[in-house]
């Protein structure tokens, strides 16, 4: 069975998980078959058990890999891990519940569901293992042989030593990959922040609850007197009252509360762009837009020169009318 192409089967993240699990599953089942085989030899198992053990150890890892890549299930590896637990549970009664290999195999098989899916996958894994063990025990009635022979103890050592080392190496590889991704993300964040701050426009983003998420250097410069209060999580209304209290909004003089109420209403349902004069004589054109998630993006640009030219034109027209 060939693996799926890039547009087939499970989502990309799940395909990567299926790929990562191929080696641990193949090595783990190969080493586990040695431990199980020793216990089967101790209990005098029949030929069908040996054939089934060979198929489980050699065929199932490759089948799980190919099936997982081609599957359209949301989480194909979760399904594979539950099948692992059920197949492992089947061997416990066939080994006569030989103590060491049974405990070792059950623990290692349940490690995968716990690591990949937490308790939400671990508990179904326990249930699958227990159900398969009980069903096989009822069907076969293999006599109990809980005490391992020295040969069985020795056969369990490779699984006990090598498999955890493989898991450790895979964990280290993933941790290094995550560290690289974190560094790349930090570099991207730094570049994004530098570009964001370099823009010659005041930009601010609020979430759906009208709490500040992020703002750039130009925006903070407009309200430098209250810039220390511009921290993520502050409500828009609180920021608004801060700038009014510091006299940064000339339009609010005389009836601050009425201006605040009108500004809040415009903020909740933004419409046409606004012109606002700042205490230093600068004029800004402010545009606010609600985002699909309910947040609000606002940006302002300096239009002082344009306003001054318009004012000069009005003054010139007035003088021409007087002369006429």
C-alpha positions as CSV (number, residue, x, y, z in Angstrom):
1,X,0.0,0.0,0.0
2,X,1.6,3.3,-1.1
3,X,1.5,6.3,1.2
4,X,-0.9,9.1,0.5
5,X,0.0,12.2,-1.5
6,X,0.0,15.7,-0.1
7,X,-3.7,16.3,-0.8
8,X,-4.9,12.9,0.3
9,X,-5.6,11.2,3.6
10,X,-5.2,12.7,7.0
11,X,-4.2,16.3,7.7
12,X,-0.5,17.2,7.5
13,X,0.0,17.3,11.2
14,X,-1.5,13.9,11.7
15,X,0.5,12.5,8.8
16,X,3.7,13.7,10.5
17,X,2.6,11.9,13.7
18,X,1.9,8.7,11.8
19,X,5.4,9.0,10.3
20,X,7.1,9.6,13.6
21,X,5.3,6.6,15.2
22,X,6.5,4.2,12.5
23,X,10.0,3.6,13.9
24,X,9.0,3.3,17.6
25,X,6.2,1.0,16.7
26,X,8.4,-1.2,14.5
27,X,11.3,-1.5,16.9
28,X,9.0,-1.8,20.0
29,X,7.0,-4.7,18.5
30,X,10.1,-6.4,17.2
31,X,11.7,-6.3,20.7
32,X,8.3,-7.1,22.3
33,X,7.9,-10.2,20.2
34,X,11.1,-11.5,21.7
35,X,9.7,-11.1,25.2
36,X,6.3,-12.5,24.2
37,X,8.0,-15.4,22.3
38,X,9.9,-16.4,25.4
39,X,6.8,-16.5,27.5
40,X,4.9,-18.4,24.8
41,X,7.8,-20.9,24.7
42,X,7.5,-21.2,28.5
43,X,3.8,-21.9,28.3
44,X,4.1,-24.4,25.3
45,X,2.1,-22.3,22.9
46,X,0.8,-23.9,19.7
47,X,2.0,-23.0,16.1
48,X,-0.9,-20.5,15.4
49,X,0.3,-18.3,18.2
50,X,3.7,-18.1,16.7
51,X,2.3,-17.2,13.2
52,X,0.1,-14.5,14.8
53,X,3.1,-13.1,16.7
54,X,5.2,-12.8,13.5
55,X,2.3,-11.1,11.7
56,X,1.8,-8.7,14.6
57,X,5.5,-7.8,15.0
58,X,6.4,-7.5,11.3
59,X,3.2,-6.7,9.3
60,X,1.2,-4.5,11.6
61,X,3.7,-1.6,12.0
62,X,3.8,-1.2,8.2
63,X,0.1,-1.6,7.8
64,X,-0.5,1.0,10.6
65,X,1.8,3.4,8.8
66,X,0.3,3.0,5.4
67,X,-3.3,3.0,6.7
68,X,-2.6,6.1,8.8
69,X,-1.3,8.0,5.8
70,X,-4.2,7.1,3.6
71,X,-6.9,7.4,6.2
72,X,-9.3,10.4,6.1
73,X,-10.0,10.1,9.8
74,X,-9.3,13.3,11.9
75,X,-6.8,11.4,14.1
76,X,-5.7,8.2,12.5
77,X,-2.8,7.6,14.9
78,X,-5.2,7.7,17.8
79,X,-7.0,4.8,16.2
80,X,-3.7,3.0,15.6
81,X,-2.7,3.4,19.2
82,X,-6.0,1.9,20.4
83,X,-5.5,-1.1,18.1
84,X,-1.9,-1.4,19.5
85,X,-3.4,-1.6,23.0
86,X,-6.0,-4.2,22.0
87,X,-3.5,-6.4,20.2
88,X,-1.1,-6.1,23.2
89,X,-3.9,-7.1,25.5
90,X,-4.5,-10.2,23.5
91,X,-1.0,-11.5,24.3
92,X,-1.4,-11.3,28.0
93,X,-3.6,-14.4,28.5
94,X,-1.8,-16.2,25.7
95,X,1.4,-15.8,27.8
96,X,-0.5,-17.1,30.8
97,X,-0.2,-13.6,32.3
98,X,3.5,-14.1,32.8
99,X,4.2,-11.3,35.2
100,X,7.2,-9.5,33.8
101,X,6.5,-9.5,30.1
102,X,2.8,-8.8,30.8
103,X,3.4,-5.7,32.9
104,X,6.2,-4.5,30.6
105,X,4.1,-4.8,27.5
106,X,1.0,-3.3,29.0
107,X,2.9,-0.3,30.4
108,X,4.8,0.4,27.1
109,X,1.7,0.1,25.0
110,X,-0.3,2.5,27.2
111,X,2.6,5.0,27.2
112,X,1.8,5.9,23.6
113,X,-1.9,6.9,24.2
114,X,-0.9,8.8,27.3
115,X,1.9,10.7,25.5
116,X,-0.1,11.5,22.4
117,X,-3.7,12.1,23.7
118,X,-3.4,12.4,27.5
119,X,-6.1,10.9,29.7
120,X,-8.7,11.2,26.9
121,X,-6.8,8.6,24.9
122,X,-5.2,6.8,27.8
123,X,-8.4,5.6,29.4
124,X,-9.8,4.2,26.1
125,X,-6.5,2.5,25.7
126,X,-6.8,0.8,29.1
127,X,-10.3,-0.2,28.2
128,X,-9.2,-1.7,24.8
129,X,-6.3,-3.6,26.4
130,X,-8.4,-5.0,29.2
131,X,-11.3,-6.0,26.9
132,X,-9.0,-7.8,24.5
133,X,-7.2,-9.6,27.4
134,X,-10.5,-10.7,29.0
135,X,-12.0,-11.8,25.6
136,X,-8.9,-13.8,24.7
137,X,-8.6,-15.4,28.1
138,X,-12.3,-16.5,27.9
139,X,-11.7,-17.9,24.4
140,X,-8.5,-19.7,25.0
141,X,-8.4,-20.6,28.7
142,X,-4.6,-20.7,28.8
143,X,-3.3,-21.8,32.2
144,X,-1.9,-19.1,34.4
145,X,1.9,-19.0,34.5
146,X,2.8,-15.8,36.3
147,X,6.4,-16.5,37.2
148,X,8.9,-16.0,34.5
149,X,11.9,-18.3,33.9
150,X,15.4,-16.9,33.7
151,X,15.2,-17.1,29.9
152,X,12.0,-15.0,29.9
153,X,13.7,-12.4,32.2
154,X,16.6,-12.2,29.8
155,X,14.3,-11.9,26.8
156,X,12.6,-8.9,28.4
157,X,15.8,-7.0,28.8
158,X,16.2,-5.6,25.2
159,X,12.6,-4.2,25.4
160,X,13.2,-2.8,28.8
161,X,16.4,-1.1,27.8
162,X,16.4,-0.3,24.1
163,X,12.8,0.9,23.6
164,X,13.0,3.6,26.3
165,X,16.2,4.8,24.7
166,X,14.5,5.1,21.3
167,X,11.6,7.1,22.9
168,X,14.2,9.3,24.6
169,X,16.0,10.0,21.4
170,X,12.8,10.7,19.6
171,X,11.7,13.1,22.4
172,X,15.1,14.9,22.2
173,X,14.7,15.3,18.4
174,X,11.2,16.7,18.8
175,X,12.4,19.1,21.6
176,X,15.2,20.3,19.4
177,X,12.7,20.8,16.5
178,X,10.4,22.8,18.8
179,X,13.3,24.9,20.0
180,X,14.2,25.7,16.4
181,X,10.6,26.6,15.7
182,X,10.4,28.8,18.8
183,X,13.5,30.7,17.8
184,X,12.1,31.1,14.3
185,X,8.9,32.4,15.7
186,X,10.7,34.8,18.0
187,X,12.6,36.2,15.0
188,X,9.4,36.6,13.0
189,X,7.8,38.3,16.0
190,X,10.7,40.7,16.3
191,X,10.6,41.5,12.6
192,X,6.9,41.9,12.7
193,X,7.1,44.2,15.7
194,X,9.9,46.3,14.1
195,X,7.8,46.7,10.9
196,X,4.7,47.4,12.9
197,X,6.4,50.2,14.9
198,X,8.1,51.6,11.8
199,X,4.8,52.4,10.1
200,X,3.9,56.1,9.9
201,X,0.4,55.5,11.2
202,X,-1.1,54.9,14.6
203,X,-2.4,51.3,14.7
204,X,-4.3,49.7,17.6
205,X,-6.1,46.4,17.9
206,X,-8.9,45.6,20.4
207,X,-10.4,42.2,21.0
208,X,-14.1,41.3,21.0
209,X,-14.5,42.6,24.6
210,X,-12.9,45.9,23.6
211,X,-9.7,45.2,25.5
212,X,-6.4,46.4,24.1
213,X,-4.4,43.7,22.4
214,X,-1.6,45.5,20.7
215,X,-0.6,49.0,19.5
216,X,2.4,50.4,17.7
217,X,4.9,53.2,18.5
218,X,3.1,55.9,16.5
219,X,-0.1,55.3,18.4
220,X,1.6,55.4,21.8
221,X,3.3,58.6,20.7
222,X,-0.1,60.2,20.1
223,X,-1.0,59.6,23.7
224,X,2.5,59.8,25.3
225,X,1.1,61.2,28.5
226,X,-0.8,58.0,29.2
227,X,1.4,55.5,27.3
228,X,2.2,53.7,30.6
229,X,-1.4,52.7,30.9
230,X,-1.5,51.2,27.4
231,X,-1.0,47.6,28.5
232,X,-2.7,44.6,26.9
233,X,-6.0,43.9,28.7
234,X,-7.0,47.5,29.4
235,X,-10.6,48.3,28.4
236,X,-11.1,50.9,25.6
237,X,-13.4,52.9,27.9
238,X,-10.7,53.1,30.6
239,X,-8.1,54.3,28.0
240,X,-10.6,56.8,26.7
241,X,-11.2,58.3,30.2
242,X,-7.4,58.5,30.7
243,X,-6.8,60.6,27.6
244,X,-9.8,62.9,28.4
245,X,-8.6,63.4,32.0
246,X,-5.1,64.4,30.7
247,X,-6.6,67.0,28.4
248,X,-5.5,65.1,25.2
249,X,-8.9,65.6,23.5
250,X,-9.8,69.3,23.0
251,X,-13.2,68.3,21.6
252,X,-14.1,66.9,25.0
253,X,-13.7,70.2,26.9
254,X,-16.8,71.5,28.4
255,X,-18.8,68.2,28.6
256,X,-16.4,65.3,28.9
257,X,-19.0,62.7,29.7
258,X,-21.1,63.6,26.7
259,X,-18.1,63.3,24.4
260,X,-17.1,60.0,26.0
261,X,-20.6,58.6,25.5
262,X,-20.7,59.7,21.9
263,X,-17.2,58.2,21.3
264,X,-18.2,54.9,22.9
265,X,-21.2,54.7,20.7
266,X,-19.1,55.4,17.6
267,X,-16.6,52.8,18.7
268,X,-19.2,50.1,19.1
269,X,-20.6,50.7,15.6
270,X,-17.8,52.3,13.6
271,X,-18.8,54.2,10.5
272,X,-17.2,57.0,8.5
273,X,-13.6,58.1,9.2
274,X,-13.2,60.8,11.8
275,X,-11.0,63.9,12.0
276,X,-9.6,64.7,15.4
277,X,-7.4,67.6,16.5
278,X,-4.7,66.9,19.1
279,X,-3.4,69.4,21.7
280,X,-0.2,70.1,19.7
281,X,-2.2,71.3,16.7
282,X,-1.9,68.1,14.7
283,X,-4.9,66.6,12.9
284,X,-5.5,62.9,12.5
285,X,-7.8,60.9,10.2
286,X,-9.0,57.9,12.2
287,X,-10.6,54.8,10.6
288,X,-12.1,52.0,12.7
289,X,-13.2,48.7,11.4
290,X,-14.8,45.7,13.2
291,X,-13.2,42.4,12.4
292,X,-15.0,39.1,11.8
293,X,-14.1,37.8,15.3
294,X,-15.7,40.9,16.9
295,X,-12.4,42.8,17.5
296,X,-11.7,46.2,16.3
297,X,-8.8,47.5,14.2
298,X,-8.2,51.3,14.2
299,X,-5.5,53.3,12.4
300,X,-4.9,57.0,12.1
301,X,-2.8,59.0,9.7
302,X,-1.5,62.5,10.1
303,X,-3.5,64.9,7.8
304,X,-2.3,68.1,9.4
305,X,-0.9,69.5,6.2
306,X,-4.1,68.8,4.3
307,X,-6.2,70.4,7.0
308,X,-4.0,73.4,7.0
309,X,-4.2,73.8,3.2
310,X,-8.0,73.5,3.5
311,X,-8.1,76.2,6.2
312,X,-5.8,78.4,4.1
313,X,-8.1,78.0,1.2
314,X,-11.2,78.8,3.2
315,X,-9.4,81.9,4.5
316,X,-8.4,82.9,1.0
317,X,-12.0,82.5,-0.2
318,X,-13.2,84.6,2.6
319,X,-10.8,87.4,1.7
320,X,-11.8,87.2,-2.0
321,X,-15.5,87.6,-1.0
322,X,-14.6,90.7,1.1
323,X,-12.7,92.2,-1.8
324,X,-15.5,91.5,-4.2
